[in-house]
Amino acid sequence: MIWFMLCAIYNLVFGVFHLIFWKLLVWKVELKRVSPNNRAVMQTLNLCLTFTFFLIAYLYIFHTDEMGTTSIGKAIRYGVLLFWIMRTILQIMLFNLKKRVHQILLVIFLAGVVIHLAAIVNL
């Protein structure tokens, strides 16, 4: 179940990454430029996504058997794979891939797709 552990670590890292968005993306300054409702939505979505990453990591670590053997585990694995496929596609569609940071993130998202696909194929 090495692939499950890699999936857990991958999602855990993204959870932590999203927790530092306020500082990394200078949200204290940048979010003042948008309406209070949009500011609230962005922060709410980020925190909910962070929670989701931690939940996925938890499931892969502490419910390994269920993730590998039950239909709900299979559904979760496919759902998470689809999430990372969608995030990869959105990186291509919405971000300026001429910038190095966005190219690096694209490679990282592609790696996530491979890791999550391997967790399905290589049970």
C-alpha positions in Angstrom: 0.0 0.0 0.0 2.9 2.3 -0.7 0.7 4.2 -3.2 -1.9 4.9 -0.5 0.8 6.4 1.7 2.1 8.5 -1.2 -1.5 9.7 -1.8 -1.8 10.6 1.9 1.5 12.5 2.0 0.6 14.3 -1.3 -2.8 15.5 0.1 -1.3 16.3 3.5 1.3 18.6 1.8 -1.3 20.3 -0.2 -3.4 20.9 3.0 -0.4 22.6 4.6 0.4 24.5 1.4 -3.2 25.9 1.4 -2.8 27.0 5.1 0.1 29.3 4.1 -1.9 31.0 1.3 -2.6 34.0 3.5 1.2 34.7 3.8 2.4 33.3 0.5 -0.2 35.1 -1.6 -0.2 38.2 0.6 -3.9 37.9 1.1 -3.9 40.5 3.9 -3.2 43.0 1.1 -4.5 41.3 -2.0 -8.0 40.4 -0.7 -8.7 44.0 0.2 -9.0 44.6 -3.5 -12.0 42.4 -3.8 -15.5 42.8 -2.3 -16.1 41.6 1.2 -18.3 38.8 -0.2 -15.6 37.6 -2.6 -13.0 37.9 0.1 -15.1 35.7 2.4 -15.8 33.2 -0.4 -12.1 32.8 -1.3 -11.1 32.3 2.3 -14.0 29.9 3.0 -13.3 27.8 -0.1 -9.6 27.7 0.8 -10.2 26.5 4.4 -12.8 23.9 3.2 -10.4 22.7 0.6 -7.7 22.5 3.2 -10.0 20.4 5.4 -10.7 18.1 2.5 -7.0 17.5 1.8 -6.5 16.6 5.5 -9.6 14.3 5.4 -8.3 12.5 2.3 -4.9 12.1 3.9 -6.5 10.7 7.1 -8.6 8.2 5.1 -5.5 6.9 3.2 -3.5 6.6 6.4 -6.1 5.3 9.0 -8.6 3.5 6.8 -6.2 1.8 4.3 -8.1 -1.5 4.3 -11.4 0.2 3.6 -9.9 2.4 0.9 -8.6 -0.6 -0.8 -11.4 -3.2 -0.4 -14.7 -1.5 -0.2 -16.9 0.1 -2.9 -16.9 3.4 -0.9 -13.1 3.3 -0.8 -13.0 2.8 -4.5 -15.4 5.6 -5.1 -13.3 7.9 -2.9 -10.1 6.9 -4.7 -11.7 7.6 -8.1 -13.2 10.8 -6.9 -9.8 12.1 -5.6 -8.2 11.0 -8.9 -10.8 13.0 -10.8 -10.2 16.0 -8.5 -6.5 16.0 -9.4 -7.2 15.5 -13.1 -9.6 18.5 -13.0 -7.1 20.6 -11.0 -4.4 19.8 -13.6 -6.7 20.8 -16.5 -7.6 24.0 -14.7 -3.9 24.8 -14.3 -3.5 24.7 -18.0 -6.7 26.7 -18.7 -6.6 29.4 -16.1 -3.0 30.1 -15.2 -0.2 31.7 -17.2 2.0 28.8 -18.1 4.7 31.1 -19.3 5.5 31.7 -15.6 7.9 29.2 -14.1 5.9 28.8 -10.9 2.8 27.8 -12.8 4.9 25.3 -14.9 6.3 23.8 -11.7 2.8 23.5 -10.2 1.6 21.8 -13.4 4.3 19.2 -13.1 3.4 18.7 -9.4 -0.3 18.3 -10.3 0.6 15.8 -13.0 2.6 13.8 -10.5 -0.5 13.8 -8.2 -2.6 12.4 -11.1 0.0 9.6 -11.5 0.2 8.8 -7.8 -3.6 8.7 -7.4 -3.9 6.6 -10.6 -1.3 4.2 -9.3 -3.3 3.9 -6.0 -6.2 2.6 -8.1 -4.3 0.4 -10.6 -1.6 -1.1 -8.3 -3.7 -2.3 -5.4 
